[in-house]
Amino acid sequence: MNLPAPFTAAMKSLLKDKYTSFADSLNEPSPVSVRVNDKLQLVPSACKVAWCDSGYYLDERPLFTADPLFHAGAYYVQEASSMFLQQVLEQFASPGSTVLDLSAAPGGKSTLISRFLNKKGFLVSNEIVRSRAYILSENMIKWGNDNFLVCNNAPEDFQRLPSFFDVVVVDAPCSGEGMFRKDAGAIDEWSEQNVVVCAARQKDILSGVWDTLKTDGILIYSTCTYNETENEYNVKWMEDELGAEVLHADISNFPEITATEKGCRFFPHKTRGEGFFISVVRKTSPAPRTPTGRKKSAKSPVKAEHSFHLLKNQLLDSENRELIFENNLITAIPKEHAEKVDLLRNNLKTMHYGITLAEQKGKDFIPHTSLALSKSIDIKKMITAEVDITTAIQYLSKEAIALPETAKGYVLLTYESVPIGWVKNIGSRCNNLYPAEWRIRMKIQHSTPLHWIRKV
């Protein structure tokens, strides 16, 4: 691998006699890893990731696009080093926390946080780039939990919500040195000047979001780069300028991880993963005195329309849901988070929240894919049809399918007992209700899905 000379010099200074091992590791294949959703009662027949109980290494990289379970949100393809976030959350946060994932797209860390919260806390997944925020929404919907909201905001927008979050996760845009093995394009984009620019932007992001963190709350800062400028020096800046207190994760069970004064480092010659840095700080400075949240009319929750509440009965634990009718969409949210969601909707550019049950078209209610993929759907109340992989791929490609042996009406399709979406069966054919923007666009000639085994 042809590395930039200034990068090589910096890494030799950082790693000293371990540099050769590091450089050699960059010529090895990049590991492939996934995290399994608890909606799936199967696990890969593969080696586990030591620091993440739902993480697995795969022997090779399959064509994920050709696996219906991938589209169903049954697992998420995520780089193994970044899964260490689970350890940090378990050591420093509680499942009842209100969490902001600031730079959340495409959704790897948000889906991990969602699993950690386990329907108890609340997650705000934010992405400043609109096109990437749509991808984030898709992946959060597919993951299937309902205690989340996806938004499309700049870091400083969260100053409208002072002292709101118990935990803020900042996986900062960086120079990408840790991705050199995985993405050769990252090498071409690297420069010493870009490192300086990234470090300055990271400080702006951190200062912009600091006020939204509660006093004694924690901020988790991570990058996929190696240099100290974007890592340790920025943590030191948080100590000096923001009054942050560095906390140290217990890594005694993971000797392959490198501890520094300001955080934890992952190097590919030591860990089975890409380059990664993560640090945890506590906010010790006082909270802002005056709330700055905007006051504007909220869209009122639906109160008593009978047809809407029949839709709510399609959910497990339906009595603990509140309904919101907005833009012809009927959405269910947990009652315990209703006030929080209302405040967030008033102050942020929200894109999705809770479980969208249906879209109203005239007198008809069209079931929404968000309901199909939700872990809260009461599947026993649905007409279902289990399909094979060929039919599943046709459906996910937005092609026509037929279910001649299935009852007419709205049918929930499943693959390996996992819901993948809706069709409207009219007898001779089915109307495919899969979202057009999610469809498989490539032509799949042959599919070899992952090898799964039943959970013990």
C-alpha positions in Angstrom: 0.0 0.0 0.0 1.4 3.4 -1.1 1.0 5.6 1.9 1.7 9.4 2.0 5.1 10.1 3.4 3.9 12.5 6.2 1.4 9.9 7.3 4.1 7.3 7.5 6.4 9.5 9.5 3.6 10.4 11.9 2.7 6.7 12.4 6.3 5.7 12.9 6.6 8.4 15.6 3.3 7.1 17.2 4.0 3.3 17.0 7.8 3.2 17.1 9.0 -0.4 16.8 5.4 -1.6 16.1 5.1 0.4 12.9 6.2 -2.5 10.6 3.5 -4.8 12.0 1.0 -2.0 11.5 2.1 -1.4 7.9 2.0 -5.1 7.1 -1.6 -5.3 8.5 -2.8 -2.8 5.9 -2.1 -5.3 3.2 -4.3 -7.9 4.8 -8.0 -8.3 3.9 -10.4 -6.1 5.8 -12.5 -8.1 8.3 -16.2 -8.3 7.6 -18.5 -8.1 10.6 -22.2 -7.8 11.4 -24.4 -7.1 14.4 -27.5 -9.3 14.8 -30.8 -7.7 15.6 -32.8 -9.3 18.5 -35.8 -9.6 16.2 -33.9 -12.6 14.6 -33.9 -15.9 16.4 -30.9 -17.0 14.4 -27.2 -16.1 14.6 -24.4 -16.5 12.0 -22.2 -19.7 12.3 -19.2 -17.4 12.8 -16.7 -16.1 15.4 -18.1 -13.5 17.9 -16.7 -10.0 18.4 -15.2 -10.0 21.9 -16.5 -6.6 23.0 -20.0 -6.8 21.5 -22.4 -9.7 22.4 -24.4 -9.3 19.2 -21.3 -8.9 16.9 -19.9 -11.6 14.6 -17.0 -11.8 12.1 -17.8 -13.5 8.8 -15.3 -15.6 7.0 -16.0 -13.7 3.7 -18.0 -10.8 2.5 -21.3 -12.1 0.9 -23.5 -10.2 -1.4 -25.6 -8.6 1.3 -28.0 -7.1 -1.2 -29.1 -10.6 -2.1 -30.1 -11.5 1.4 -33.7 -10.7 2.4 -32.8 -10.7 6.1 -30.4 -7.8 5.4 -33.3 -5.8 4.0 -35.5 -6.8 6.9 -33.1 -5.2 9.4 -32.3 -8.6 10.9 -28.7 -7.6 11.1 -26.5 -4.6 10.4 -23.1 -4.7 8.6 -20.8 -2.8 10.9 -17.0 -2.5 11.4 -16.0 -4.4 14.5 -13.9 -1.8 16.2 -16.8 0.7 16.3 -18.9 -1.9 18.1 -16.8 -1.1 21.2 -19.4 1.5 21.8 -21.4 -1.2 23.5 -18.8 -1.5 26.3 -18.7 2.3 26.8 -22.5 2.5 27.1 -22.6 -0.4 29.5 -19.9 1.1 31.7 -21.1 4.8 31.7 -24.7 5.0 30.7 -28.1 3.5 31.7 -30.7 2.0 29.4 -33.1 4.7 30.6 -31.0 7.5 29.1 -32.0 10.1 26.6 -29.3 9.9 23.9 -28.3 12.0 21.0 -26.3 10.4 18.2 -25.2 13.5 16.5 -23.6 12.3 13.2 -25.6 9.1 12.9 -25.8 8.1 9.3 -25.9 5.5 8.0 -27.0 4.1 11.3 -24.4 1.7 12.7 -24.0 3.4 16.1 -27.6 4.4 16.3 -28.9 0.8 15.9 -26.3 -0.3 18.5 -27.5 2.4 20.9 -31.1 1.4 20.2 -30.3 -2.1 21.2 -28.6 -0.9 24.4 -31.6 1.3 25.4 -33.9 -1.8 25.0 -37.2 0.2 24.8 -36.5 2.0 28.0 -34.7 5.3 27.1 -35.0 7.5 24.0 -32.7 8.0 21.1 -32.4 11.0 18.8 -30.5 10.1 15.6 -29.3 13.1 13.7 -27.7 13.6 10.3 -26.9 17.0 8.9 -26.8 15.9 5.3 -30.3 15.5 4.0 -29.7 12.6 1.6 -27.8 10.6 4.3 -30.6 11.4 6.8 -33.0 9.5 4.5 -30.7 6.5 4.6 -30.5 6.8 8.4 -34.3 6.8 8.6 -34.5 3.7 6.5 -32.0 1.8 8.7 -33.7 2.9 11.9 -37.1 1.8 10.6 -35.7 -1.5 9.6 -34.1 -2.0 13.0 -37.7 -2.1 14.4 -37.7 -0.2 17.7 -40.1 2.7 18.4 -38.3 4.8 21.0 -36.4 7.0 18.6 -36.6 10.1 16.4 -34.5 10.8 13.2 -33.8 14.5 12.4 -31.8 16.5 10.0 -30.1 19.3 11.9 -26.8 21.1 12.4 -25.0 20.7 15.8 -25.8 24.2 16.9 -29.5 23.6 16.4 -29.5 21.5 19.6 -28.7 24.6 21.6 -32.5 25.1 21.5 -32.6 22.1 23.8 -30.3 23.0 26.7 -29.4 20.2 29.2 -31.7 17.8 27.4 -29.5 14.7 26.8 -27.9 12.3 29.3 -25.6 11.0 26.6 -24.3 12.6 23.4 -22.4 10.5 20.9 -20.2 12.4 18.4 -18.7 10.1 15.8 -17.0 13.0 14.2 -16.2 13.4 10.5 -12.5 12.9 10.3 -9.5 12.4 8.0 -10.2 8.7 7.7 -6.8 7.3 8.3 -8.3 4.2 9.9 -10.1 3.4 6.7 -7.0 3.3 4.4 -7.1 -0.5 4.2 -10.9 -0.6 3.6 -11.1 2.4 1.3 -8.2 3.3 -1.0 -10.0 6.5 -1.9 -9.4 7.7 1.7 -5.6 7.7 1.0 -6.0 10.0 -2.1 -8.1 12.4 0.0 -5.6 12.6 2.9 -3.3 15.5 3.5 -1.7 17.2 6.5 -3.8 20.2 5.8 -7.0 18.1 5.8 -6.1 16.8 9.3 -5.9 20.4 10.6 -9.2 21.3 8.9 -10.9 18.2 10.3 -9.6 18.9 13.8 -11.0 22.5 13.7 -14.4 21.3 12.4 -14.5 18.7 15.2 -14.0 21.4 17.8 -16.8 23.4 16.2 -19.1 20.4 16.4 -18.2 19.6 20.0 -18.7 23.2 21.2 -22.0 23.5 19.2 -23.5 20.5 20.9 -22.1 20.9 24.4 -25.0 22.9 25.9 -27.5 20.2 25.0 -25.7 17.8 27.4 -26.8 17.7 31.0 -24.4 18.5 33.8 -22.8 15.1 34.8 -23.9 13.7 31.4 -21.4 12.0 29.2 -20.1 12.7 25.8 -18.7 9.9 23.7 -16.2 11.1 21.1 -14.9 8.8 18.4 -13.1 9.0 15.0 -11.8 6.5 12.5 -8.4 8.1 12.3 -5.0 7.7 14.1 -3.4 11.1 14.5 -3.3 12.7 17.9 -4.5 16.1 16.5 -8.0 14.8 15.9 -8.0 12.5 18.8 -6.1 13.1 22.1 -5.6 16.8 21.4 -9.3 17.4 20.8 -10.1 15.6 24.1 -7.5 17.8 25.8 -9.2 20.8 24.3 -12.6 19.6 25.7 -10.9 19.5 29.1 -9.4 22.9 28.9 -12.2 24.8 27.1 -15.4 23.0 28.0 -14.6 21.8 31.5 -14.8 18.1 30.5 -13.5 15.3 32.8 -12.0 12.3 31.0 -13.4 8.9 32.0 -11.5 5.7 31.4 -13.2 2.6 30.1 -12.2 -0.7 31.7 -10.5 -2.7 28.9 -8.8 -5.3 31.2 -10.7 -8.1 29.3 -9.4 -6.8 25.9 -5.6 -6.7 25.8 -5.7 -6.1 22.1 -7.1 -2.6 22.7 -4.5 0.2 23.3 -5.3 2.5 26.2 -4.0 6.1 26.1 -4.3 9.0 28.6 -7.4 10.3 26.8 -9.1 7.2 25.4 -8.8 3.8 23.6 -7.2 3.1 20.3 -7.8 0.2 17.9 -5.0 -0.7 15.5 -5.4 -3.3 12.7 -2.1 -5.1 13.7 -3.5 -5.7 17.2 -7.3 -5.9 16.8 -9.5 -7.7 14.2 -10.9 -4.4 12.9 -10.1 -1.1 11.3 -8.5 1.9 12.9 -10.6 3.6 15.6 -10.4 6.0 18.5 -13.0 6.5 21.3 -13.0 8.6 24.4 -15.5 9.3 27.1 -15.8 12.6 29.0 -18.2 13.9 31.7 -19.7 17.4 31.6 -18.8 19.1 34.9 -19.6 22.7 33.9 -23.0 24.2 35.0 -26.0 23.9 32.7 -27.3 26.9 30.7 -29.7 28.9 32.8 -32.4 29.8 30.3 -34.1 27.3 28.0 -34.0 28.4 24.4 -36.4 25.9 22.8 -38.7 27.5 20.3 -42.4 28.0 21.1 -44.6 27.1 18.2 -47.8 25.2 17.7 -47.4 21.5 17.8 -49.4 19.2 15.6 -51.9 17.8 18.0 -51.9 14.1 18.7 -55.0 12.2 17.5 -57.5 11.9 20.3 -60.5 9.8 19.6 -61.0 8.9 15.9 -62.2 5.3 16.1 -60.6 4.1 12.8 -57.2 5.4 13.9 -57.4 3.5 17.2 -58.3 0.3 15.4 -54.9 0.7 13.7 -53.2 1.1 17.1 -54.6 -2.3 18.1 -52.3 -3.9 15.5 -49.5 -3.3 18.0 -48.4 -5.3 21.1 -48.9 -3.2 24.2 -51.3 -1.0 22.3 -52.7 0.7 25.4 -49.4 2.4 26.1 -49.2 4.2 22.7 -50.2 7.6 21.7 -51.2 8.5 18.1 -50.0 11.4 16.0 -51.7 12.3 12.7 -49.4 14.3 10.4 -49.1 14.6 6.6 -51.7 11.8 6.2 -49.5 9.4 8.3 -50.7 7.8 11.5 -47.8 7.3 13.8 -47.7 5.5 17.2 -45.3 6.6 19.9 -44.8 5.3 23.5 -46.9 7.4 25.9 -44.0 7.8 28.2 -42.0 9.6 25.5 -44.9 11.7 24.1 -44.0 15.0 25.7 -40.4 14.5 24.7 -41.3 13.8 21.1 -43.6 16.9 21.0 -40.7 19.1 22.2 -38.3 17.6 19.6 -40.8 18.0 16.8 -41.2 21.7 17.7 -37.4 22.3 17.6 -35.9 20.0 15.1 -36.3 19.1 11.4 -37.8 15.7 12.1 -37.9 13.0 9.5 -39.3 9.9 11.3 -40.3 8.9 14.8 -42.0 6.0 16.5 -43.9 3.5 14.3 -45.8 4.8 11.3 -48.9 2.5 11.2 -50.5 3.6 8.0 -51.0 6.3 5.4 -54.5 7.6 4.9 -55.6 7.9 1.2 -59.3 9.0 1.1 -61.2 6.5 3.2 -58.5 3.9 3.0 -55.6 3.2 5.3 -52.6 1.7 3.6 -50.4 -0.2 6.1 -46.9 1.3 6.3 -43.6 -0.6 6.0 -42.6 0.9 9.4 -45.4 -1.2 11.0 -44.3 -4.3 9.0 -40.7 -4.1 10.3 -41.5 -3.1 13.8 -40.8 -5.4 16.7 -44.1 -4.3 18.2 -46.3 -5.5 15.5 -48.9 -8.1 16.7 -48.2 -10.6 13.9 -51.0 -12.9 15.1 -53.5 -10.3 14.0 -52.2 -10.2 10.4 -52.7 -12.3 7.3 -49.2 -13.6 6.7 -47.4 -15.4 3.9 -44.0 -17.0 4.2 -42.0 -16.7 0.9 -38.9 -18.3 -0.4 -35.7 -16.4 -1.3 -36.6 -16.0 -4.9 -40.0 -14.5 -4.2 -38.5 -12.3 -1.4 -35.9 -10.9 -3.8 -38.6 -10.2 -6.4 -40.7 -8.4 -3.8 -37.7 -6.4 -2.5 -37.0 -5.4 -6.2 -40.5 -4.0 -6.4 -41.5 -6.6 -8.9 -44.9 -8.3 -9.2 -45.6 -11.4 -7.2 -48.6 -13.7 -6.9 -50.0 -15.5 -3.8 -52.9 -17.6 -5.2 -53.2 -19.7 -2.1 -53.4 -16.7 0.3 -56.4 -14.8 1.5 -57.2 -11.5 -0.2 -56.4 -8.2 1.5 -53.3 -6.7 3.0 -50.8 -9.5 3.5 -47.6 -9.4 5.6 -44.8 -11.2 3.8 -42.2 -13.0 5.9 -38.9 -14.7 5.0 -37.4 -17.1 7.6 -40.3 -15.9 9.8 -39.0 -12.3 9.7 -41.4 -9.7 8.2 -40.2 -8.0 5.1 -43.2 -5.9 4.0 -46.7 -5.6 2.7 -48.6 -6.6 -0.4 -52.3 -6.1 -1.2 -53.4 -9.5 -2.5 -56.3 -9.2 -5.1 -56.3 -12.8 -6.1 -54.6 -13.0 -9.6 -51.8 -10.8 -8.5 -50.5 -8.6 -5.6 -50.0 -4.9 -5.4 -46.4 -4.5 -4.2 -46.3 -1.9 -1.3 -42.6 -2.0 -0.7 -41.1 1.6 -0.7 -39.8 2.3 -4.2 -36.8 4.3 -2.8 -35.7 1.1 -0.9 -36.0 -1.3 -3.8 -33.1 -3.5 -4.9 -31.8 -1.9 -8.1 -29.3 -4.5 -9.2 -30.2 -7.7 -11.1 -29.6 -10.7 -8.8 -29.0 -13.9 -10.8 -28.0 -16.1 -7.9 -28.2 -15.6 -4.1 -26.2 -17.4 -1.5 -27.4 -16.0 1.9 -25.5 -16.2 5.1 -25.4 -19.5 7.0 -27.5 -19.0 10.1 -28.0 -21.3 13.1 -30.8 -21.3 15.6 -30.1 -19.4 18.9 -29.4 -21.7 21.8 
